[in-house]
Amino acid sequence: MDRRQFLAGSAAFLATPAVAQDAVGFDETIERPEPQGPNPWGLHPRLMPTRIVHKAGMVPGHVHVDPIAKYLYHILDDGTAMRYGVAVGRSGLQAPGQYTIRRKVEWPSWQPTAAMIAREPDLYAEFASGVPGGPENPLGARALYLYDGDRDTYLRIHGTPQPWSIGTSASSGCVRMVNAHVIELYEKLPIGTVVHLHRPNYAITGNGTAA
């Protein structure tokens, strides 16, 4: 896949032009002047939902996650994409690849994997029997389950009761979103949606040089 696909190019979303490159080379030179929606979580404005214009060639409906800039992009069919701020896996726990959403759950239950418990027993052992769905559940309000073929990878795009973690590397490999944002995205992504989790070593800094 061409990792320099996003290139702003529509006067319909013209703000003050200022070239910005995210970590996987999605060039964004034109955005809406204001992020969309209220911000009761105190997120940095760049992490709020923002519609961008993208270059031709991206597949409508696909989702791309940039682990460096901490962005999730949902490619739309009108030449634009919705960009959301997310939290991603901590160093060593990211799992880049192409996946498919095979399951969707509202207010999901959660249970740490055996690997999570073995790696960090002080953090996860007490939850070995699972946590029922609800506002304090680590998966938040919605979960989109990522599969590799028919195999559940235990990777999720999900909400979180910790919105302050958005914009950081905080998870065990999943992609976290603010509950309100994942609810919005959940309604737009059907079963079968393709999700690309990009590699962090493809990082491109804002001045266009390799990180």
N, C-alpha and C positions, 0 to 999 in steps of 0.2 A: 504494500500500500504506500502511496505517496504521502510522506509525513509533512508535506508543506501545502496541504490542501486548502486550509482556510485562508481566504484572502478577501478582505472587504472590498466591495465594489458597487454599492447601490446608494444613490443619493437619497433614497427614501429613509435611510437611517442615519443621515449625516449629522454628526455632532462636531466637536472641534477635532479635526484630524490629528491623530498622534499614533504613530506606528507602535504596536505592541506585539511581541511574539511570546506565545506560551511555550511550555517546555517541549512539546512534540512538534513545534514548528507551525502551529495553526496561526497564521498571520491575521491579526484583527486591526484594521485601520479605521473602520467605521463602526460605531455602536450607537445604540440609543443614548441620548444625553443623560438619562436617569435610569437606574435599575428599576425593575418592575416590582410593585407590591410593598407593603409595610415591612418594617424591620424591627420588630420588638426584641430580637435576640442580640442586637448590637453588633451584627456582623459588619466586617469591612465592606464598603459598597461594592467592591469588585466581586464579592462572594454571593451577592444577591442575584436572583434570576435576571438575565440580560439577553435580549435578542441580538444576535450578530448576523452579518451577511457572510455567506461562505462561497468559495469558488466552485465552479461546476465540477462534477465528478464524484462528489460524496453521495453515498447511497441513502435516499430518504428512509427514515425509520430507524436507522442504525444509531447506536449509542457509542460514544468514545469517552474514555476516562484518561485524563492527563494526571499522572501521579506527582509531577513536579509543581505545576501551577495549582493543583488541587481543583480542577474543573471537570465537570461532566457535561458533554455536549449531546443534545438530542437533535439529530438532523431532520429537518422538516422538508416538505415537498415543494416549497415556494422559494428556494434559494437561500433560506435563512436557517439558523439553528438556535435553540434555546440553550444557554450556558448557565450552569448552576455551580456554586461552590460546594465542595465536598471534603470529607476527611478520607484518607486512604490508609493502606497498611503501613505499619512501621517498617523500617529498614530490615530486609531479610525475610519479611512476611508477605511481600507483594507477589502476585502470581500473574504476570502478564500473559496475554493470550486472547484468543477469540472464543466467546462463549455464547450460549443461547438461553434466553429466559424460558424455562419450562414449567414454572410454578409461580403463582402470585397469592399472597396471603395478607389479609387485613388483621391488624393487631396480633401478629404471630407470637407463638411461644418461642422460647430460646433455650438451647442446651449447649454448653461448651463441648467441643470435641475432645476426644481422648488426648490428642496432640496438644491442645491448648492447656489442659489440666496438667499434663506431664511437663510442659515447658514452664508454666507459671502456676504452680499449685496454690500458692498463697492468694492468688487473685481469683482463680476459677474453681478450686476444689469444692467450695461450699455450695456451688450451683450445679454440681454434677447431676443431680436429679431433675434439673430443668427449672425454668422460670415461666410462669403463665403470662399470656399476653396482657398488656396494660400500659399505662403511661410511663412506668418505670422500667419496663422491659428493655434490654439493650438493643433490640431490633426496632423499637419505636412503633410507629403507627402502621407501617406497611413494609413488606419485604418482597423483593423480586429475586428468585432463586436461579443462580447461574449454573448451567450444565455444560459439560463437555460431551457432546453426543447424548447418550442416555445416562451418563454418570453425573450424579450430584457432586459438585466440587466443594460444597459447603461455603462457597463464596456467595455473598448477597449484596444487592443494592438495597439499603434499608434506612429507616429513620433512626433517630437517636434521642434519648432524654438528656443528652449532653451537647446542646447546640454550640457551646463555646469551643468544642473540638473541631468544628468545621474550619477548613483551611490548614489543618495540620496532618501529620502522619501519626495516627493514634490507634488504628484498629489492628486486628489480627489478620488482615487481608481483605476484609470487606470494604465496600464503599458506603460511607455514611452521608446522610443528607438531613437537613432540618425536616422535622415531621411535616410541616405544611408543604414543603417543596416535594418530598417524596410522595405525598398524597396526590399532588398535581401530576407528577410524572407517572405514577402508577396507573392513572386513568388513561394515559396516552400510549402506554406500551403494551401491546398484545402479547400473548404467549407466542413464542417463536422469534421475538425480537433478538437481533444479533448485537452483542456487546463486545467492544474492543477495550481491553485493559492494556494500556501501552507501557512499554518498558521505560524505566526512569533513565537509563543510560543513553537515551536519544535526546537528552536535554539540550535546548537551545536557549541561550540567555537573551535578554531584551535587546542587546546590541548585535545579535545575529551570529555570535561566535559560539563554538562548542563549549559546553560547561565542563 
